[in-house]
Amino acid sequence: MSLFLIDAGRTWRGVPRPSFLLAGELGVQGFPVRLVVQADSPVHEKAAAEGLPLLPMKLKDESEVGAAYRLSRAMRRDKCVLAHFHEARSVSIGGSACARAKVPIRIVSGRDGVLARPGLLTGRRHIESVDLIVAGSEGARDALLRRSIPPERIEIVPPGIDFSAFQAAGEKDFLRRELGFRPDDFLVGLMARLEDEKGHRYLIEAARILKERTPKIKIVILGRGRLALAADAQARDLGSGEMSFFLGSGAEEPRVLDSLDCFVACSELAGQETAVMNAMASRLPVVATQVAGIADVVLHDETGYLVSPRNPRALGEAIYTIFKDVDLAKRFGERGSEVIDERFSGRAMARKTITLYKRIAYRRRISLGA
């Protein structure tokens, strides 16, 4: 008895694929799992390096009958009771294999355009045979509904993000060493392109307010954009130039975040969610504007503070409150890391998906073998 995760992808983009994260968590929970990957591909190489339970196969073409036949034999041999397809080639080859092997539970992830080409074998014939389509967002769900997929066959599971680079212990004094800060300076960071809607000018105005209360708070702004010179001039004009440092690259993001004491996101519009999540994964308290996206990540008075957009005084007050209370800052940071792990990490995605497996199996009275 086994569960097959089928991922015929050929490229590796530097982070674990959802199928990898699922295979790892299924193994932790004691499920007999097989991760089917494209043989001799970078994906195969990375999965082998991570010690995942692999079944490498030549999955060359979406219409290849031989690949579906070989996969169906493996499914029968290992008594496959559930198959989860992770991209277009997997759906077509895996769908045919499941039909031959009579696999009772079939799931497809629709995050990356898997269902966007109905003219191919990834179309209606295979989609009608699956028990569940896992969409990565409300937008993906809406697209499926427009294709007349019944709503009861769609579940939303946000794609998991690999935060390991931000969770690992790093150089706490990186910025202090690079930019000459004192050991007791309180470093507040913002990472965003220097564009109007990102709200840099409000943070710079907040810096002036903070300067009147303490010289210990330093503002670090990481980003490039057409407003870089204007922002630098604004900082000087406001008398807060020595509190603002504009760095030119995001390559050092994990090291920069690890050096900070607080993170700020002051966008006027939706956006910056990824930067905020990276900061929370780095155990930083967050001060952010209450705009769409960010407000779904930051929990007010639990992982940081949410303030109204275009309000430098509120921004400054929130930063100062965190600066004054070391225990509060630590509590926000620790809770933020927990929230990221619970809601947005690869492990969270895997756990939610496995819960769906169990729900379907229970309804169908099928044992998954754990």
N, C-alpha and C positions, 0 to 999 in steps of 0.2 A: 504494500500500500504506500503510495507516495503522492506528492504534490509537484507539479512541473511548472516552473517559471520559464517562459520562452522569450528570449531577448536576442534577436538576430542582428542587432546593431553592429556596425563595423568600426565605429569611431569612438574615441575616448576624449572627453572634453575636460579632463582634469579632476572631476568629482565623481564619487560613486553613483552609478545609475540606480534608479528606483528598484530594479530587479535585484541588484546586489544587496541593497539595504533590507529588502524583504527576505532574501535567502538567509542573510545573517540572523535576523530576528526569528525567523521560523526555526532555525537550528537551535537558537537559545531556548525557545519554547518547547523543543523536543519533537518537532514535526519532521518526518522523513521528506526531504525536499531535494529536487534535482533542478539545477540551473542550466538550461539549454542555451548555449552561446555559439556564435559563429566561430568555427574552428580556425586556429592560426590567425586570429585577428587581435588588435590591441585590446579589445574587450576580453577576449579569452585570456590573454596574458595577464591583465590586471586582476581578473577574477581568480585565476590560479594563484597569483601572488597573495591574495587575501585568504586563501585556503577554503574557498567556497566549494560546496559539493557540485561538481561540474559534469555536464554531459556535452562535450564539444561535438558539433556536427557541421557538415557542409550545407549551409542554407543559402544557396546562391541566388535563387530567383523565386519571385512570388508565385509563379505558375509551375514550379518544378514538382512533378509528381513523385520523383524518386526521393526527394527530401521528406515529403509528407509520409511516404511509405516507411522510410527508415525511422522517423519519429514515432509513428504509430506502433511499430514493433517494440521500441523502447518503452512506450507507454503501457503496452500489454504486459511486457516482461516485468515491469516494476509496479504493476497494478495501480496505475495513475487514477486518482479519484477527482482531482481538480487540476485544471490547467489555466494559467494566467498569461495572457499575451500582452507584450509590452511595446510593440511597434508594428508597422504595416506588414512587413514580411512575416512576422510572427503570427499575425492574425490569419493570413491566407494559408501558410503552410501548417500552422498549428490547428486551424479550424478543420482542415481536411484530415489531419492525423487523428484528431479527437473523434471525428465521425467514424473513422475506421476502427479505432480502439474502444469506441463507446464510452468515452470519458463522461461521467455524469454531470460534473460541475465545470462551467467554462466562464471565464471572466476576461474582460479586455480593458486596458487602460487607454483612455482617449485624450491623453494630455498633449501629445505632440503631432496632432494631425492624423492619427491612425485612421480615423473615420472620415477623413476629408475627401477621399477619392472613391466615391461609390461605384464608379465604372469598373474598378479593378476587382479582384477576388476578395478584397477587403470590404466589399459592399454588402448589400442586403442579405445575401445567402448565408454568410457567416455570422453577421450581426444578429440575425433571427435566432441563431442557435445558442447564443450566450445567455447566461443567467443574469449577468450584471455588467454594466459599463461604469468604470470609475473615471469620473471627470475631475480635473484638477482645479476648477474654479466655477463660479456662477456663470461666467461667460461661456465656458465650455459646455456647461449643462444647457444653457439656452440654445446653443448651436445644435445640440443633440435633439432638443425638443422640436426645433424647426425642421429637423429631418424625420419627424413623426416617431421618434423613439419614445415609448411609453415612460412617463415620469417615474413609475415604480421600479423601473429597471435601471435607474441612474442614481449613483451616490457620489457625493463630492468628498474627495480626500485631497487636501492641498499637497502639492509635491514636497517631499522632504528636502531640507537643505543641509548640506554638510558644514557644520560650524566648528569642526575639529581644529582648524587653524587658529580660531579665536578663543577656543576653550583651553588650549595648551598654555602652560606657564611660559612667559616670555621675559623680555628685558623691561623691568619697571622704570629704569632710568634712561631709556633710549632718547626721549625728547629732551629731557633735562641735560643730557650730555651733548646732544646735537645742537640745541638752541641756547644753551647756557642758562637754563632755569635753575633756581635754587632748590634744594631738597624739600623745603617746606612750602614751595609754591603749589597752588591748587590749579591744576590744568583742566580747562574746559575745551572740548573739541567739537568741531563741526566738519563733516565730510560731505561735500556736494559741489557740483559745478557752479561756478560763479555766474549765475544768471538771475534775472530779476525775481522770478517766482520762488527761488530758494530762500529768500528772506535774509541774506547776509547782513544787509544794512540794519536790520532790527537787532541783530546780535551785536553789531558794532556799537549801536546806540546804547544797548544794555551794558556794554563794556564801560562806557563813560559813567553810567550810573554806579556800576560796581566799583569803579576806581575811587569814587568819592567815599566808599565805605571801607575798602581794604585794598592794599597793594598786592595782596597775596594771590588773587585770582588772575590767571593768565588765559587768554583766549588763543586757541590754535585752530586755524582754518586751513583745511586741506582741500584743494580743488583748483581747477583751471577753468577759464572761460573768458568771455569778452568783457566782463566787469572787473577783472582782476585789478587793473590800475585804478579804476574808479573806487573800488572798495578800499584799496590801500590809501588813496587820497582822503576818503571819508574818515578813515581811522585817524589819520593825522589831524584833520580839521576838527574832529571831536575831542582831540587831546587824549585819545586812547591808543595811539599808534604803537606805543611800546607794549601794549597788551595783546596785539593782534599779529600773528605770524602766518604768512600765506605760503604753504608748501606746494610744490608743483606736481606731485605724482601720488597716485593711490597705491603704488606698488608695496609700500611699507605699511599698509593699513593694519594688519594684525599687531605689528610692533608699536604703531602709533596708539592704537586703542589700548593696548596693554600699559601704555605710559600715562594715560589720562586718568583723571579723578571723576569726571562727569562728561556726559555726551549731550549735545544739543542738536535738535532738528527743528528748524524754524521756517519751514516751507509755508508759503501762502496757499499752495494747492496740494493736491494729492501727490504722493511720491516720497522717496527717501526711506521706504519701509525696509529695504535690504540693509541699508547703513544702520538703521535703528536696531534691527535684529542682530546684526554683527556686534554692535555695541553691548546689547543686553547679553549676548553669549559671552562677551568679555567681562561680564559681571560689573558693568558700569551703570550707575543711576542715570536716568534719562530725563531731560526736560525737552518737551516737544510741543509743537502747535497742534491744536485739536482739529485736524483736517482728515479727510477720508484716507483710509489706508493706515496712517500712523496711529490714529485713534483705535484701530483694531488690534494694534500690537502692544502699545504702552497702556498699562493699567494704572489709572490715576490714583495716586497716594498708596500705591502698592509696589510698582516697579519704577516709579518716578512721578513727574508732574506733567499734566497737560494744561497748556495755557492758550488763550485766544490768539489767533494770527495777528500780525502787525501791531504787537503790543510789547515794545521793548521793556517797559517797566515791569510788566508781569513776568517776562522772561528773566530779567535781572533778579527779581525777588525770589523766584523759584531756584535759580542757581545759588543765590546767597543762602537760602534756607538749607540747601544740601551742604554747602561749604561749612556752615556753622555746626552741623550735627553729624559727626563722624559715624555714629551708630546708625542713624537714618540712612546715610549714604551706603553703608555696608548692607543694611537690610534691603534697600531697594535693589542693589546690585545682585545679591544672592537670589532674591525672588525673581528678578528679571531672567537670570540664567535658568531657573526652574521653569518659568513660563515658556521660554524658547524650547527647552527640551520637551515639555509637555505638549506644545501646540504646533511647533514649526520644524522640528528636527527630522532627520531621516528616520530615526527610531520612532517618533510620533506617527509619521506617515505609515511605517510598517505595522505598528500596533493597531492603528485604525483599520488598515486593510485586512489584517488577520482577523479582527473582530467581524468584518463583513464575511470572510470565509466561514467562520464559525456559525454565523447567523444563517447563511444559506444551507450549510451542511445540517444544522439542526432542523431546519424546515423540511429538508429533503430526507431526513433520517439516514444520513450518510456519515460514517466515521472518517475523520481525517487522519487518524493514526497516532495522534499525540497522547 
